[in-house]
Amino acid sequence: MELLKNIGLCALGVALLYFGAEYLIRGGVAIARKLGVSPLLIGLTLVAFGTSAPELVVSIQAALNNSGDIAVGNVIGSNICNIALILGLCAALQPIVTNTKLFKLDMPLLLGASILFAIFYFCDGRGINFWQGAVMFAILLVYLGWSFYQDKKSGGGELSAAAEEECGSDCKVWLALIFVVGGLAGLVIGARSFVSSAVFFARAMGVSQAVIGLTIVALGTSLPELATSVVAVIKGERDIAVGNVVGSNIFNILVIMGIAPMVSDLHAPNVSMIDMGVMLALVPVLWVMMATGKRVSRIEGGILLIVYCAYTVWLFFNGVA
């Protein structure tokens, strides 16, 4: 009976992840049209913030429970997963042509935010305090304001033909918002259903609690980004796919590591320097991949996937993050 229940949860989770991503993208593209902004900006902001909701909830709960290792490790692990697994898989499916706007602000900000996060973490004795969180959140607010200003100044962007045909020119704002909210709800519920069933099967196979937490649960909070980016690539909305990954990583650091320590100071003495190092190294690696040929090729996507697999194997063999 328990087996059938978890098989059902797994199937439900996969279905909700797909349809949640489908309607989130549809609503996001429609809002981009109504606001006169580019799909890239929607991917960097609305979609990125929405798909980062699971990480935000987990980290705030961890902060309230004085579990700083979970809050900090969740952000680091999710950022690694977003670049190495999600963008790697998307590029392996379909080479991703990168928007030049990413080079002017978003990638430099992601690199700077990652370095600032690491400096704050080590300078505060492996943790993040209230004022450091406030600084990172303030940077996020400035980034959002500047991004909208620059996008409107440049005249937004063109939607793909597929997006125009799918959304229709008469898509109402209220309907687009329903798509977005409903899509986000589907992603969050789908992720929780999938993780719950995955944990059951992992335990049945004798996998340890530590490894479950470091792999399945960490991946579970990134499932919304994975589903959204893969569906976006399939539908031809590559700006939303890459914008979602870059934007989610920026939000993970500046929003989650901004808000969580303002709820309660975070102390994370057990987060590994290797995890922090992998997260930091992946940002310039992605930047270089984007800069060479203005695209992330299938081969480069494969390299990112290999990095993620190697990192996961290291976790299994070491048992600690």
Rosetta silent file (secondary structure, phi, psi, omega in degrees, C-alpha in Angstrom):
SEQUENCE: MELLKNIGLCALGVALLYFGAEYLIRGGVAIARKLGVSPLLIGLTLVAFGTSAPELVVSIQAALNNSGDIAVGNVIGSNICNIALILGLCAALQPIVTNTKLFKLDMPLLLGASILFAIFYFCDGRGINFWQGAVMFAILLVYLGWSFYQDKKSGGGELSAAAEEECGSDCKVWLALIFVVGGLAGLVIGARSFVSSAVFFARAMGVSQAVIGLTIVALGTSLPELATSVVAVIKGERDIAVGNVVGSNIFNILVIMGIAPMVSDLHAPNVSMIDMGVMLALVPVLWVMMATGKRVSRIEGGILLIVYCAYTVWLFFNGVA
SCORE:     score description
SCORE:     0.000 S_00000001
   1 L     0.000  -45.175  179.118    0.000    0.000    0.000 S_00000001
   2 H   -63.666  -36.795  178.926    2.820    2.383    0.950 S_00000001
   3 H   -63.803  -46.908  179.542    4.625    1.508   -2.285 S_00000001
   4 H   -62.853  -39.214  178.633    1.593    2.335   -4.430 S_00000001
   5 H   -59.450  -44.268 -177.489    1.066    5.579   -2.531 S_00000001
   6 H   -75.605  -29.712  172.562    4.621    6.745   -3.245 S_00000001
   7 H   -64.098  -41.864  176.915    4.464    5.684   -6.878 S_00000001
   8 H   -63.169  -41.722  177.982    1.336    7.840   -7.132 S_00000001
   9 H   -62.516  -40.128  179.692    3.080   10.752   -5.374 S_00000001
  10 H   -63.441  -46.505  179.365    6.014   10.477   -7.773 S_00000001
  11 H   -63.502  -41.985  178.364    3.714   10.518  -10.825 S_00000001
  12 H   -62.646  -42.381 -179.983    1.706   13.427   -9.379 S_00000001
  13 H   -61.334  -45.425  179.535    4.896   15.360   -8.670 S_00000001
  14 H   -62.168  -43.446 -179.639    6.214   14.947  -12.207 S_00000001
  15 H   -64.036  -44.772 -179.474    2.861   15.991  -13.707 S_00000001
  16 H   -66.716  -36.224  177.919    2.548   19.076  -11.476 S_00000001
  17 H   -63.260  -44.450 -179.059    6.134   20.097  -12.217 S_00000001
  18 H   -65.815  -52.535 -175.878    5.536   19.952  -15.968 S_00000001
  19 H   -71.018  -31.011  175.064    2.188   21.718  -16.020 S_00000001
  20 H   -62.747  -44.694  177.992    3.283   24.202  -13.343 S_00000001
  21 H   -64.724  -41.202  179.657    6.273   25.171  -15.488 S_00000001
  22 H   -56.002  -49.450 -176.009    4.069   25.295  -18.601 S_00000001
  23 H   -79.477  -28.588  174.300    1.636   27.801  -17.114 S_00000001
  24 H   -63.608  -43.859  178.866    4.293   29.823  -15.282 S_00000001
  25 H   -66.173  -43.513 -179.821    6.079   30.410  -18.594 S_00000001
  26 H   -60.597  -45.748  178.378    2.821   31.157  -20.406 S_00000001
  27 H   -67.071  -39.553  179.949    1.825   33.715  -17.766 S_00000001
  28 H   -63.880  -42.127  178.430    5.324   35.192  -17.585 S_00000001
  29 H   -64.882  -40.707  179.134    5.516   35.710  -21.343 S_00000001
  30 H   -64.314  -40.402  178.147    2.059   37.331  -21.353 S_00000001
  31 H   -65.482  -38.251  177.429    3.067   39.701  -18.546 S_00000001
  32 H   -57.953  -42.180  178.277    6.243   40.575  -20.464 S_00000001
  33 H   -64.196  -46.841 -175.989    4.064   41.631  -23.402 S_00000001
  34 H   -64.562  -37.520 -178.606    1.671   43.676  -21.238 S_00000001
  35 H   -85.279  -12.403 -179.046    4.482   45.473  -19.397 S_00000001
  36 L    72.821   29.413  178.345    6.531   45.977  -22.542 S_00000001
  37 L  -113.379  169.367 -175.081    9.599   44.289  -21.043 S_00000001
  38 L   -82.356  152.275  173.785   11.756   41.478  -22.386 S_00000001
  39 H   -57.886  -31.745  177.911   11.277   37.771  -21.630 S_00000001
  40 H   -59.875  -45.272 -179.679   14.872   37.823  -20.315 S_00000001
  41 H   -64.738  -39.944  177.291   13.911   40.340  -17.626 S_00000001
  42 H   -61.860  -41.025  178.049   10.837   38.268  -16.709 S_00000001
  43 H   -64.602  -38.095 -178.702   13.092   35.221  -16.417 S_00000001
  44 H   -74.298  -21.010 -174.132   15.582   37.142  -14.277 S_00000001
  45 H  -118.237  -79.278 -173.646   12.925   38.509  -11.924 S_00000001
  46 H   -58.940  -53.412 -178.120    9.378   37.122  -11.782 S_00000001
  47 H   -66.461  -42.029 -179.359   10.162   33.540  -12.848 S_00000001
  48 H   -63.204  -43.650  179.751   13.451   33.435  -10.906 S_00000001
  49 H   -65.178  -42.244 -178.856   11.841   34.687   -7.708 S_00000001
  50 H   -63.797  -44.301 -178.252    8.934   32.277   -8.060 S_00000001
  51 H   -75.311  -13.399  175.486   11.092   29.208   -8.654 S_00000001
  52 L   -88.255   -1.132 -178.440   13.325   30.209   -5.698 S_00000001
  53 H   -56.418  -43.168  179.233   10.309   30.076   -3.351 S_00000001
  54 H   -59.965  -42.878  178.416   11.104   26.547   -2.053 S_00000001
  55 H   -62.453  -39.695 -179.761   14.659   27.572   -1.117 S_00000001
  56 H   -63.059  -45.973 -179.703   13.335   30.712    0.602 S_00000001
  57 H   -63.159  -46.062 -179.657   10.802   28.746    2.676 S_00000001
  58 H   -60.406  -44.389 -176.395   13.358   26.087    3.657 S_00000001
  59 H   -70.672  -38.143  177.376   15.976   28.668    4.671 S_00000001
  60 H   -66.020  -42.385  176.689   13.590   30.834    6.712 S_00000001
  61 H   -61.720  -40.091  178.540   12.332   27.741    8.526 S_00000001
  62 H   -65.003  -39.780  178.533   15.940   26.707    9.143 S_00000001
  63 H   -62.904  -42.851  179.113   16.779   30.177   10.493 S_00000001
  64 H   -65.116  -28.832  179.962   13.818   30.032   12.892 S_00000001
  65 L   -94.634    9.893 -178.580   14.996   26.599   14.058 S_00000001
  66 L    57.641   35.872  178.368   18.608   27.807   14.480 S_00000001
  67 L  -108.786   70.976 -176.747   19.711   25.405   11.739 S_00000001
  68 H   -62.131  -33.221  179.342   22.169   27.645    9.923 S_00000001
  69 H   -59.654  -39.429 -179.947   23.887   24.734    8.178 S_00000001
  70 H   -68.471  -44.223 -177.594   20.629   23.893    6.391 S_00000001
  71 H   -63.345  -49.283 -178.421   19.934   27.508    5.393 S_00000001
  72 H   -71.463  -44.048 -179.677   23.433   28.222    4.052 S_00000001
  73 H   -63.432  -33.269  178.545   23.943   24.747    2.579 S_00000001
  74 H   -61.973  -43.698  179.871   20.572   24.984    0.818 S_00000001
  75 H   -67.382  -47.102 -179.115   21.644   28.140   -1.045 S_00000001
  76 H   -62.120  -48.077 -178.980   25.084   26.809   -1.957 S_00000001
  77 H   -63.592  -39.725  179.653   23.737   23.433   -3.086 S_00000001
  78 H   -66.252  -40.280  179.514   20.893   24.990   -5.091 S_00000001
  79 H   -65.736  -37.560  175.471   23.241   27.386   -6.901 S_00000001
  80 H   -63.817  -46.046 -179.531   25.524   24.496   -7.838 S_00000001
  81 H   -62.252  -42.044 -177.435   22.531   22.497   -9.057 S_00000001
  82 H   -59.808  -44.152 -177.850   21.115   25.436  -11.041 S_00000001
  83 H   -81.308  -54.589 -171.281   24.273   25.942  -13.107 S_00000001
  84 H   -71.678  -43.545 -177.722   25.811   22.478  -13.328 S_00000001
  85 H   -89.181  -54.160 -171.256   22.666   20.334  -13.614 S_00000001
  86 H   -70.328  -54.149 -179.956   19.874   22.573  -14.888 S_00000001
  87 H   -68.165  -33.517  176.746   21.730   24.794  -17.356 S_00000001
  88 H   -62.258  -44.674  179.367   23.930   21.842  -18.307 S_00000001
  89 H   -66.487  -42.228  179.297   20.877   19.723  -19.117 S_00000001
  90 H   -60.853  -44.690 -179.598   19.178   22.565  -21.014 S_00000001
  91 H   -67.670  -34.477  177.829   22.281   23.171  -23.138 S_00000001
  92 H   -66.553  -34.436  177.445   22.663   19.442  -23.785 S_00000001
  93 H   -72.452  -42.714 -176.048   19.072   19.357  -25.060 S_00000001
  94 L  -156.480  118.586  178.777   19.420   22.519  -27.150 S_00000001
  95 L   -50.585  135.118 -174.338   22.427   24.890  -27.391 S_00000001
  96 E  -102.690  113.861  174.519   21.536   28.108  -25.593 S_00000001
  97 E   -76.687  125.740 -174.210   22.284   31.403  -27.351 S_00000001
  98 L   -93.872  141.001  179.367   23.026   33.923  -24.597 S_00000001
  99 L   -77.331  133.808 -177.881   21.664   37.464  -24.520 S_00000001
 100 L   -62.650  -20.499  178.489   24.347   40.174  -24.454 S_00000001
 101 H   -62.135  -28.428 -179.747   22.407   41.919  -21.663 S_00000001
 102 H   -63.436  -31.522 -175.974   23.592   39.180  -19.310 S_00000001
 103 H   -76.071  -24.506 -174.554   27.228   40.281  -19.746 S_00000001
 104 H   -80.562  -33.021 -174.936   26.594   43.918  -18.814 S_00000001
 105 H  -137.615  -50.144 -166.802   24.970   43.467  -15.405 S_00000001
 106 H   -69.769  -47.128  178.634   23.600   40.071  -14.438 S_00000001
 107 H   -68.241  -42.702  174.504   26.664   37.821  -14.678 S_00000001
 108 H   -59.103  -39.241  179.233   28.972   40.441  -13.058 S_00000001
 109 H   -66.293  -41.540  179.176   26.403   40.846  -10.275 S_00000001
 110 H   -61.584  -43.181  178.582   26.134   37.078   -9.776 S_00000001
 111 H   -64.555  -46.007  179.722   29.913   36.780   -9.511 S_00000001
 112 H   -62.722  -42.020  179.802   30.137   39.786   -7.165 S_00000001
 113 H   -65.159  -38.842  179.289   27.255   38.521   -5.010 S_00000001
 114 H   -64.452  -42.886  179.062   28.838   35.060   -4.779 S_00000001
 115 H   -66.656  -43.235  179.150   32.178   36.529   -3.679 S_00000001
 116 H   -61.496  -42.321  177.138   30.474   38.867   -1.194 S_00000001
 117 H   -57.324  -46.663 -179.359   28.507   35.918    0.220 S_00000001
 118 H   -64.592  -41.875  179.574   31.746   33.953    0.710 S_00000001
 119 H   -63.174  -48.340  178.667   33.514   36.929    2.337 S_00000001
 120 H   -59.049  -42.930 -176.285   30.619   37.564    4.724 S_00000001
 121 H   -61.776  -46.836 -176.669   30.377   33.862    5.535 S_00000001
 122 H   -80.080  -31.895 -179.554   34.046   33.426    6.463 S_00000001
 123 H   -70.473  -26.180 -178.502   34.523   36.862    8.075 S_00000001
 124 L   -97.198   24.562  178.779   31.638   36.246   10.490 S_00000001
 125 L    67.895   47.661 -179.248   33.045   32.939   11.702 S_00000001
 126 L    61.354   62.851  177.660   31.167   30.769    9.192 S_00000001
 127 E  -176.686  175.456  178.186   27.824   32.467    9.308 S_00000001
 128 E  -128.686  129.263 -179.762   25.766   35.475    8.169 S_00000001
 129 L  -101.405  179.962 -175.212   24.503   38.145   10.583 S_00000001
 130 H   -56.453  -51.023 -174.147   21.628   40.640   10.433 S_00000001
 131 H   -69.108  -34.736  175.977   23.559   43.566    8.933 S_00000001
 132 H   -65.539  -40.015  175.905   25.278   41.429    6.306 S_00000001
 133 H   -63.322  -41.014 -179.950   21.871   40.114    5.272 S_00000001
 134 H   -62.906  -39.525  179.054   20.503   43.660    5.137 S_00000001
 135 H   -62.862  -45.264 -178.659   23.375   44.732    2.832 S_00000001
 136 H   -66.306  -38.898  178.790   22.729   41.855    0.432 S_00000001
 137 H   -67.557  -36.373  177.731   18.979   42.511    0.359 S_00000001
 138 H   -64.313  -38.987  177.301   19.596   46.224   -0.325 S_00000001
 139 H   -61.531  -38.925  179.060   21.817   45.276   -3.277 S_00000001
 140 H   -61.929  -43.531 -179.671   18.956   43.155   -4.613 S_00000001
 141 H   -63.107  -41.307  177.524   16.516   46.098   -4.488 S_00000001
 142 H   -63.774  -42.434  179.513   18.971   48.318   -6.384 S_00000001
 143 H   -60.099  -45.165 -179.857   19.503   45.530   -8.951 S_00000001
 144 H   -62.843  -46.433  179.820   15.766   45.145   -9.571 S_00000001
 145 H   -61.051  -45.110 -178.944   15.221   48.871  -10.006 S_00000001
 146 H   -66.998  -38.387 -179.695   18.163   49.239  -12.366 S_00000001
 147 H   -63.130  -45.779  178.900   17.162   46.148  -14.407 S_00000001
 148 H   -64.933  -40.220  179.836   13.637   47.450  -15.026 S_00000001
 149 H   -62.491  -48.188 -178.142   14.957   50.930  -15.886 S_00000001
 150 H   -65.580  -38.584 -178.613   17.510   49.595  -18.379 S_00000001
 151 H   -67.210  -44.295  178.444   15.030   47.186  -19.965 S_00000001
 152 H   -65.813  -36.572  179.588   12.370   49.867  -20.463 S_00000001
 153 H   -63.725  -37.241 -178.502   15.034   52.264  -21.759 S_00000001
 154 L   -85.383   -0.528  176.289   16.124   49.740  -24.390 S_00000001
 155 L    87.849   18.237  178.257   12.515   49.128  -25.453 S_00000001
 156 L    70.839 -139.243 -177.897   12.066   45.668  -23.906 S_00000001
 157 L  -159.568  164.256 -179.741   12.375   42.770  -26.276 S_00000001
 158 L   -84.477  140.384  174.206   10.618   40.742  -28.945 S_00000001
 159 L   -85.326  151.768  178.301    8.675   37.643  -28.019 S_00000001
 160 L   -67.554  158.616  178.704    9.212   34.464  -29.957 S_00000001
 161 H   -60.995  -37.015  179.198    6.691   33.496  -32.636 S_00000001
 162 H   -62.922  -40.472 -179.683    5.760   30.449  -30.551 S_00000001
 163 H   -67.484  -40.883  179.427    5.021   32.655  -27.553 S_00000001
 164 H   -61.720  -43.809 -177.865    2.911   35.028  -29.627 S_00000001
 165 H   -68.089  -39.628 -174.924    0.882   32.163  -31.061 S_00000001
 166 H   -72.685  -45.702 -174.880    0.447   30.409  -27.703 S_00000001
 167 H   -80.533  -32.197 -177.223   -0.476   33.382  -25.522 S_00000001
 168 L    79.080  150.734 -176.465   -2.481   35.279  -28.081 S_00000001
 169 L   -75.204  -16.682 -175.314   -2.561   39.042  -28.387 S_00000001
 170 L  -104.951   20.323  179.604   -5.670   39.347  -26.194 S_00000001
 171 L   -64.330  121.199 -176.951   -4.330   37.540  -23.095 S_00000001
 172 L   -76.671  150.877  179.481   -5.696   39.452  -20.092 S_00000001
 173 H   -61.000  -42.882 -178.184   -3.443   40.542  -17.222 S_00000001
 174 H   -63.597  -35.309  178.313   -5.673   38.824  -14.668 S_00000001
 175 H   -70.254  -39.828  177.769   -5.500   35.578  -16.633 S_00000001
 176 H   -61.942  -40.493  178.962   -1.711   35.854  -16.919 S_00000001
 177 H   -65.865  -37.441  176.630   -1.479   36.373  -13.142 S_00000001
 178 H   -63.286  -41.528  177.052   -3.659   33.294  -12.572 S_00000001
 179 H   -59.220  -45.659 -177.636   -1.296   31.315  -14.822 S_00000001
 180 H   -64.130  -51.176 -178.813    1.714   32.557  -12.840 S_00000001
 181 H   -63.278  -45.512  178.638    0.218   31.892   -9.385 S_00000001
 182 H   -63.874  -39.609  178.807   -1.233   28.546  -10.444 S_00000001
 183 H   -64.093  -43.419  178.556    2.033   27.552  -12.109 S_00000001
 184 H   -62.938  -42.565  178.715    4.051   28.422   -8.994 S_00000001
 185 H   -61.145  -42.829  178.382    1.638   26.460   -6.798 S_00000001
 186 H   -62.466  -39.447  179.341    1.973   23.469   -9.110 S_00000001
 187 H   -65.083  -45.545 -177.619    5.777   23.696   -8.996 S_00000001
 188 H   -66.485  -47.692 -179.487    5.951   23.885   -5.199 S_00000001
 189 H   -66.138  -40.265  179.070    3.404   21.081   -4.595 S_00000001
 190 H   -62.940  -42.137  178.815    4.946   18.984   -7.351 S_00000001
 191 H   -62.473  -43.294 -179.074    8.437   19.374   -5.887 S_00000001
 192 H   -65.715  -40.159  179.385    7.224   18.361   -2.414 S_00000001
 193 H   -64.983  -43.269 -179.159    5.381   15.305   -3.784 S_00000001
 194 H   -65.126  -45.918 -179.364    8.389   14.203   -5.807 S_00000001
 195 H   -62.342  -42.638 -179.611   10.844   14.667   -2.912 S_00000001
 196 H   -58.772  -45.663  179.940    8.547   12.795   -0.511 S_00000001
 197 H   -69.781  -38.095 -179.434    8.360    9.780   -2.819 S_00000001
 198 H   -64.307  -40.365  177.653   12.079    9.943   -3.656 S_00000001
 199 H   -62.407  -40.981  178.295   13.014    9.902    0.038 S_00000001
 200 H   -59.039  -49.299 -178.321   10.794    6.829    0.531 S_00000001
 201 H   -66.862  -36.267  178.691   12.502    4.932   -2.296 S_00000001
 202 H   -64.393  -42.418  177.842   15.976    6.041   -1.140 S_00000001
 203 H   -64.535  -38.593  179.570   15.297    4.754    2.378 S_00000001
 204 H   -63.095  -28.938  179.316   13.967    1.509    0.955 S_00000001
 205 L   -90.242    2.267  176.085   17.295    1.074   -0.850 S_00000001
 206 L    83.725   18.053  178.269   19.245    1.719    2.346 S_00000001
 207 L   -76.058  138.637 -174.669   20.591    5.184    1.464 S_00000001
 208 L   -69.340  157.018  177.921   21.627    7.157    4.562 S_00000001
 209 H   -59.626  -39.735 -177.703   19.709   10.158    5.911 S_00000001
 210 H   -62.150  -46.182 -178.822   22.755   12.401    5.384 S_00000001
 211 H   -67.757  -36.888  176.587   23.075   11.538    1.711 S_00000001
 212 H   -58.135  -45.970 -179.275   19.308   11.898    1.229 S_00000001
 213 H   -65.709  -37.541 -176.059   19.475   15.429    2.622 S_00000001
 214 H   -79.291  -19.400 -175.947   22.528   16.407    0.607 S_00000001
 215 H  -117.092  -66.619 -173.694   21.245   15.081   -2.701 S_00000001
 216 H   -65.091  -48.134 -178.023   17.509   14.395   -3.012 S_00000001
 217 H   -68.083  -40.652  177.864   16.270   17.212   -0.774 S_00000001
 218 H   -61.930  -43.130  177.532   18.779   19.718   -2.210 S_00000001
 219 H   -66.588  -35.596 -178.196   17.729   18.740   -5.723 S_00000001
 220 H   -58.625  -40.313  179.325   14.076   18.884   -4.675 S_00000001
 221 H   -71.772  -14.738  177.781   14.198   22.608   -3.912 S_00000001
 222 H   -99.262   -1.844  179.948   15.702   23.141   -7.389 S_00000001
 223 H   -59.089  -38.266  176.747   13.061   21.089   -9.229 S_00000001
 224 H   -58.845  -42.689  177.478   10.961   24.204  -10.042 S_00000001
 225 H   -63.581  -41.622 -179.417   13.990   25.777  -11.770 S_00000001
 226 H   -62.044  -50.780 -178.878   14.719   22.490  -13.554 S_00000001
 227 H   -61.970  -45.584 -177.571   11.157   22.031  -14.809 S_00000001
 228 H   -63.234  -45.238 -176.615   10.775   25.690  -15.806 S_00000001
 229 H   -69.709  -41.215  179.753   14.087   25.906  -17.678 S_00000001
 230 H   -65.033  -45.479  178.481   13.699   22.599  -19.541 S_00000001
 231 H   -63.539  -38.648  178.923   10.138   23.441  -20.630 S_00000001
 232 H   -61.701  -42.451  178.684   11.290   26.950  -21.645 S_00000001
 233 H   -64.124  -45.040 -179.919   14.034   25.489  -23.858 S_00000001
 234 H   -60.583  -36.251 -178.037   11.612   23.021  -25.452 S_00000001
 235 L   -86.417    1.009  177.168    9.165   25.866  -26.154 S_00000001
 236 L    86.139    5.196  179.105   11.890   28.049  -27.661 S_00000001
 237 L   -94.720   69.144 -174.548   11.977   30.588  -24.796 S_00000001
 238 H   -70.583  -27.750  176.407   15.724   30.277  -24.157 S_00000001
 239 H   -62.347  -39.146  178.246   15.960   33.763  -22.647 S_00000001
 240 H   -68.247  -37.582 -178.354   13.582   32.644  -19.905 S_00000001
 241 H   -63.020  -53.396 -178.010   15.592   29.428  -19.393 S_00000001
 242 H   -73.137  -35.261  177.343   18.985   31.089  -18.920 S_00000001
 243 H   -64.165  -36.555  178.706   17.459   34.120  -17.191 S_00000001
 244 H   -62.387  -44.014 -178.803   15.725   31.786  -14.739 S_00000001
 245 H   -68.521  -50.705 -179.620   19.013   30.102  -13.771 S_00000001
 246 H   -63.555  -45.641 -179.904   21.086   33.280  -13.482 S_00000001
 247 H   -63.759  -40.603  179.543   18.244   35.148  -11.777 S_00000001
 248 H   -62.915  -40.214  178.762   17.540   32.292   -9.351 S_00000001
 249 H   -65.906  -38.918  176.296   21.178   32.192   -8.270 S_00000001
 250 H   -64.405  -45.812  179.701   21.170   35.955   -7.703 S_00000001
 251 H   -63.970  -41.031  179.671   17.904   35.697   -5.744 S_00000001
 252 H   -55.698  -41.853 -178.668   19.172   32.723   -3.732 S_00000001
 253 H   -78.813  -55.013 -170.958   22.095   34.775   -2.468 S_00000001
 254 H   -77.764  -31.724  178.689   20.680   38.289   -2.186 S_00000001
 255 H   -88.445  -55.343 -175.478   17.093   37.418   -1.144 S_00000001
 256 H   -68.061  -47.381  177.034   17.468   34.202    0.847 S_00000001
 257 H   -78.449   -2.205  171.865   20.805   35.095    2.451 S_00000001
 258 H   -91.974  -46.849 -175.704   19.386   38.608    2.848 S_00000001
 259 H   -79.396  -46.919 -174.925   16.063   37.748    4.521 S_00000001
 260 H   -55.312  -47.708  179.276   16.968   34.597    6.507 S_00000001
 261 H   -70.730  -18.495  174.460   19.714   36.217    8.642 S_00000001
 262 H   -77.532  -19.311  172.951   17.430   39.200    9.307 S_00000001
 263 H   -78.097  -44.694  177.705   15.005   36.686   10.830 S_00000001
 264 L  -162.287  135.308  178.693   17.781   35.124   12.902 S_00000001
 265 L   -52.228  137.733 -178.164   21.589   35.208   12.659 S_00000001
 266 E  -100.643  128.456  174.023   22.864   32.180   10.749 S_00000001
 267 E  -121.049  119.538 -174.871   25.728   30.059   12.090 S_00000001
 268 L  -131.947   69.692 -175.772   26.853   27.286    9.732 S_00000001
 269 L   -68.710  -17.994 -173.983   30.136   25.794   11.021 S_00000001
 270 L   -99.974    3.488  176.607   29.701   22.506    9.142 S_00000001
 271 L   -73.385  128.813 -174.364   29.325   23.856    5.592 S_00000001
 272 L   -74.180  143.830  174.157   32.310   22.599    3.593 S_00000001
 273 H   -66.014  -26.723  178.155   34.807   24.941    1.933 S_00000001
 274 H   -66.159  -41.827  177.788   34.673   22.585   -1.043 S_00000001
 275 H   -60.944  -46.772  178.567   30.957   23.304   -1.502 S_00000001
 276 H   -62.278  -40.961  179.737   31.576   27.055   -1.355 S_00000001
 277 H   -64.057  -41.571  178.456   34.526   26.670   -3.734 S_00000001
 278 H   -63.738  -43.701  179.197   32.497   24.701   -6.290 S_00000001
 279 H   -60.345  -45.447 -179.014   29.723   27.312   -6.183 S_00000001
 280 H   -65.810  -41.709 -176.256   32.209   30.160   -6.684 S_00000001
 281 H   -67.285  -33.845 -176.596   34.123   28.375   -9.473 S_00000001
 282 H   -66.226  -27.680 -177.702   31.016   27.571  -11.516 S_00000001
 283 H   -66.796  -54.372  177.358   30.112   31.268  -12.004 S_00000001
 284 H   -64.639  -30.328  176.808   33.254   32.318  -13.976 S_00000001
 285 H   -62.361  -46.366  177.403   33.170   28.968  -15.793 S_00000001
 286 H   -63.231  -40.726 -179.817   29.614   29.697  -16.978 S_00000001
 287 H   -59.127  -45.273  179.314   30.611   33.270  -17.837 S_00000001
 288 H   -64.185  -41.781  178.336   33.451   32.021  -20.056 S_00000001
 289 H   -60.828  -41.579  178.924   31.139   29.508  -21.730 S_00000001
 290 H   -66.599  -35.240 -175.173   28.644   32.274  -22.478 S_00000001
 291 H   -74.248  -30.190 -178.091   31.380   34.566  -23.800 S_00000001
 292 L   -84.250  103.078  179.943   32.828   32.019  -26.240 S_00000001
 293 L    80.946    6.745  178.992   30.568   32.116  -29.256 S_00000001
 294 L    53.651   37.210  178.971   27.815   33.868  -27.265 S_00000001
 295 E  -160.353  158.670  170.897   26.248   30.490  -26.519 S_00000001
 296 E  -105.714  111.257 -173.238   26.413   27.474  -24.235 S_00000001
 297 L   -79.789  172.013  177.514   26.969   24.529  -26.576 S_00000001
 298 H   -62.380  -39.642  179.456   25.916   20.913  -26.161 S_00000001
 299 H   -63.816  -44.830  178.825   29.519   19.964  -25.341 S_00000001
 300 H   -64.425  -37.349  174.866   29.723   22.668  -22.676 S_00000001
 301 H   -61.376  -41.376  177.145   26.370   21.518  -21.313 S_00000001
 302 H   -61.989  -38.596  178.046   27.784   18.003  -21.115 S_00000001
 303 H   -62.631  -43.605  178.672   30.818   19.312  -19.215 S_00000001
 304 H   -62.010  -40.795  178.251   28.550   21.006  -16.674 S_00000001
 305 H   -64.006  -39.120  177.924   26.595   17.765  -16.218 S_00000001
 306 H   -63.221  -41.482  178.232   29.838   15.838  -15.658 S_00000001
 307 H   -60.213  -44.284 -179.313   30.857   18.391  -13.003 S_00000001
 308 H   -65.002  -42.222  178.746   27.523   17.930  -11.225 S_00000001
 309 H   -62.923  -42.155  179.047   27.795   14.136  -11.354 S_00000001
 310 H   -63.491  -41.545  178.596   31.360   14.273  -10.005 S_00000001
 311 H   -63.411  -42.139  179.443   30.268   16.595   -7.192 S_00000001
 312 H   -65.173  -41.207  177.061   27.359   14.274   -6.308 S_00000001
 313 H   -61.130  -41.576  177.911   29.672   11.230   -6.271 S_00000001
 314 H   -59.561  -41.812  178.196   31.995   13.159   -3.936 S_00000001
 315 H   -60.613  -44.097 -178.747   29.036   13.791   -1.613 S_00000001
 316 H   -63.528  -40.304 -176.981   28.135   10.100   -1.566 S_00000001
 317 H   -75.303  -29.102 -177.733   31.693    9.028   -0.790 S_00000001
 318 H   -95.679  -29.420  175.425   32.273   11.657    1.894 S_00000001
 319 L    75.874   -1.341  178.078   28.791   11.748    3.431 S_00000001
 320 L  -137.545  153.783  178.470   29.144   15.382    4.506 S_00000001
 321 L   -95.840    0.000    0.000   28.867   18.745    2.734 S_00000001
